[in-house]
Structure formats: structure tokens, C-alpha cells
Amino acid sequence: MLISTIRRCSRIAALTGIFWPALLYAGGSGELRPTEFRAAVGLDNFDRTWQVAAVFRAVSPKSFRAHHLEIATGVTASGIDARPFLSAGPVWRFSGPRRFFLEVGFSPTLLGGPRYQGCSLGGILHFTSSASIAWDFGRGGLISLRIQHTSNGSIRSVNPGLNMVGLTITRRISI
């Protein structure tokens, strides 16, 4: 048990190292600023699952034409299992009426293990697509309802996917 936990953590640490050059490049000065805290609940086959995350923003490379680059880290957990995750990818924003807007994102995602709740997830490399409807309530704050789907994109034959709906609270910091 201890050996497998150490292996899992070292794998995540090694793979996390792949993201840092991109983050430093994308952020210009290499600064990441925490801006959001997110809580979500699983749907469908993982309906007893919760996810909590701290979200950081960086300036997006111009070639992405995105509003910002989002880096999220946290844990997906149920009463019987827990897996850390790390994701990073662009988020595009579309303005709406009266301080409402839509955000759409896509992020490669690393999970802390290939199994969850006794079920194979099809590896540790996944992709998270998301859509959020947000309201800017002023004073540097936002609140949004987010839906997301995380799966391995069928790069492996086993691909159960994880659908979640959640609430995001943002303390906006200009980037």
C-alpha cells in the first residue's frame, strides 16, 4: 500500500514537471495567481464523487486566442477513494447581457492513478472539457455554474468518463 502510494505520487510529481515550462512561458513573467475555488459533484456512474480544486490563471499564448490559461489542481474523492489531479489549458470567454458571460475550456488532465472506485479509468492521461455560465457580481467577484466532462478521449479502450456539475467562486485578479 505504502509503495503504491509513493509510486503514484512520484508519477504525478514527474508528470507535473512537464507542465511547468508551458506555464512559465504562458504567464510571461512566470507568475501564477490563485483566483478561484471550485467544488463539484459527480453525475451518472460516479454520482457519489466530489471534486474540489484551486484554480490559477496565467496569460494565454496569443496563438490560442483564449481569454486566459487555467491551471487547476485538487482532488476527486468519494467515501472509498481519492485521486489528486492537475490540469492546464485555455479558456475562451463570450460576453452576455448584464454582467453574464459564458466560458468554455479544454485541458489535458493528469490523474493520480488509473483506477477509481474499483473501476479502470483507462490510464492517468485524460482531457477535461467544460462550460460555465458566470455572473460578475462586482467588487472583483464572480460566481458560476460549471459542467465538465473528463475522459481519456478514447485513446484507450476503457473510457468510462466522469461528468460533474459544480459551483465556482472567483476572486478576480487582473492578469
N, C-alpha and C positions, 0 to 999 in steps of 0.2 A: 504494500500500500504506500509506504513512505517513498520507495524507489520510484513507483509510477507517478506520484505527485511531483517529485523532483524532476523527473524526465519531462513531464507536461509543462512545468514552469520554465525549465531551461529552453524548451522548444519555443514557447511564447516569447521569452526574452530574446532569443536568437532571431525569430521572425520579426519581432518589433523593430530590431535594428535595421531591417530593410526599409521601413517607413521613414526613419529619421532624416536621411539625405533629402528625400522629397519634401518633407515638412519644412526643413530649413530653407530649401530653395523657394518653396511656395510662399513662405512667410516673409521673404525678403530679408529682414533682419534676424530671422530665426526665432522671433518671439511668438509664443502661443499664449492666448489669453482665454481663461475659462469664462464661458458665457452662459452655459445652460446646464440644467439638471433635468433629467428625463426619467420618468417612471412609466412602465408599460406592462400590460398583462397579455398573456398568450391566448390565442384562439385555436379552434379546431383540435388537432391531435395533441397539442401541448397546452391545454386550457388551464392547467394548474401552475403555469410558469409565470414568473415575474422577471422583469429586467429593469435595472437601474443603471444610469450612465451619467458620467460627467462629460460635457462636450466642450471642445475648444475650437476656436476659429482661427484661420490664417488667411492671408490674402491669396486668392486663387490665381494660378498662372493665367495670363491673358489668353492663351490658346484654348482654355476651357470655356471662356465666355460665361463663367459662372459668377454668382454673387459672392461666394466665399468657398473656401475649402473647410470641411468639417472633419474633425478628428474626435472620435468618441471612444471612451474606454469605460468598462464597467463589468457587471456580472449578470448572467442569466441564471436563474435559480428556481427550484421548486423545493418541496419539503424533503425530497430524497436525493437531489443532485444540484450541483452548481458548476458553471463554467465561466471563466473570465473571457472577455473578448476585447478586440481592438479593431477599429475600422477607420478608414480615411478616404474621403472622396469629395467631389464637387457638389454644391447645392445651387440650384437656379431658383430665382425669385421672380414672381409675377405679381404686380401690384393689382389690388382690387379697390372697391369703394370703401370710404370711411375707415381708413387705417387697417383694413383687412388685406391680407395677401396670401398667396399660395407658394409653398416651397416644395421643390422636387429634388431628390438626391439619389445618388448611386455611389456605393462604397464597397471596395474589396474589404472583406471582414475575416479576421483570424479568430478562431475559437480555441479555447483551452483544452480541447480533446475531441476525438472523432465520435464519441458516444454521449448520449444524454438520455436520462431516464430509462436506461437499458436498451435504447434504440440507437442503431447506427445512423449517424448524420451524413455519412459519405465523405469523411475527411475533415480537416480543420480549415481549409480554404473555402470561404463562402462569399456571397455577394449580397448586399443589403440595398434594396430599392425602397424609397419612402416618398410619401406625400403628406404635407402638413397644411392645415388651414390655420392661419395665425391672426391674432388681433394685437395691434400695438396700443397698449393702454396708457402710453405716455410715461414720462419720468424714467425713461431708459428701460422699460419693461415690456415684455411680450408674453403672451400665453397662446399655446397652440395645441390642437388635436392632431395627432400623428398616427398614420397607419404605415406599417412596414412589413416587408417580406424578406426573410433571409433564407437563402438556399445555396447549394453549390452550383446552381445553373446547369445541372445535368452533366457536369464534367465527369461524374461517376454514376454508376447505375443506381446506387441508393441515393435518394434525394427527397427526404420527407418534407423539407421546408419548415419554416417557423413563421407564422403570421402573428402580428401583435398590434394592439391599439394602445395609445398612451397619451399622456399629458406632458407637455414640455413647458417649463417656466424659464424665461430668459432674462438675464440681467445684461442688457446691451452695452457693449464697449465698442467704440468705433475702431475699425481696422483699416 
